[in-house]
């Protein structure tokens, strides 16, 4: 046992003597042990602010995961109670931390549709996005103002190919915001979506764009991964 360890024991036992008395000190066992432990490394959370998301709402694009390395530590114990630990050696980083990414809403306007306050990205699609409106010119007389699911056509509704994105899915689209997938269309096949606006003018202004579509869920993917392991 090194002089430093002996000094720590003397200081600690002196304190115990004052608090508990000599009888308690006599019954104590001193041990010095070395062992390997996993030392976790924290991750960072990177924030992207969006004016298309209401203030207070969050969309987690990516969950964060801690990294780790191994550490060899020497511990000094009195009757099983650790009173001093010192790291003797640390390995390099074995697993790097995975940063978390979150979209944080800053808009003071209410969402045009009802959506959960916190959502998590389950899938991401790169798609070509067009826009339409509820008018007969965009939908024909039969489907004017109504979707394939019987919902009212309005801002916050998207037409999708159900083979790519399931109907009734909640999505977030860069530059548009949240939308419920409640419609289909003859020209909407594969990696294409059609976003509804309330007016023809707004739909024309959107035009045709390449965008990312985030398919959302109310629970993180790690929740389902843990359930599968059980």
Secondary structure, DSSP 8 states (H G I E B T S, - for coil): --HHHHHHHHHHHHHHHHHH-HHHHHT--EEEEEEEEEEEE---EEEEEEEEEETT-EEEEE--B-EEEEEEEEEEEETTEEEEEEEEEE---SB--B-EEEEEEEE-S--SS---SEEEEEEEEEEEEEEEESSHHHHHHHHTTB-TTS-B--TTEEEE-TTTS-TT-EEEETTTEEEEEEE--TT--SSEEEEEESSHHHHHHH-SEEEEEEEEESS-HHHHHHHHH-
